[in-house]
Amino acid sequence: MTDGPRWPHGGARLNEEAARPIRRIGARFVESAILSLSYLFWYIVIVYFIWWLIALARGQTPGKQIFGLVAVKSDGTRFGWGRMFVREVFKEIYWAVTLGLGVVIDLILLVLSDQHRTVADRVTGSTIVHVSTLQS
């Protein structure tokens, strides 16, 4: 004879009473919320990545696109996808290698230099301009 259902590892005896509906509903609500947040996170990541790739083809990152800015070469022609990709990857690596100090250096260069160009701008030969200056 057995003493009733037991936990798989020989723990305490299980209570054979069914779980109350409010607990089960609460558990399902938490699971649904976690799953929804997971889907939302991946949706945002995928949409942002696609937007980023499309924007790079135009010489803009999403932030530059929102603020009406575009990267151009020294002769005034727009950057293509490849050069923008290299510029953005260089910038991220530069900021990471300098442990964030590159962000401060870039801010100082933006404010104090006559050309308002960051380290990434200087390395890749870019200048960031407002779109309206290209239309003139």
Sequence and secondary structure as in RCSB ss.txt:
>XXXX:A:sequence
MTDGPRWPHGGARLNEEAARPIRRIGARFVESAILSLSYLFWYIVIVYFIWWLIALARGQTPGKQIFGLVAVKSD
GTRFGWGRMFVREVFKEIYWAVTLGLGVVIDLILLVLSDQHRTVADRVTGSTIVHVSTLQS
>XXXX:A:secstr
   S B TTS SB   S   HHHHHHHHHHHHHHHHHHHHHHHHHHHHHHHHHHHHHTT  HHHHHTTEEEEETT
S B  HHHHHHHHHHHHHHHHHTTTHHHHHHHHHHHHSSS   HHHHHHTEEEEEHHHHH 
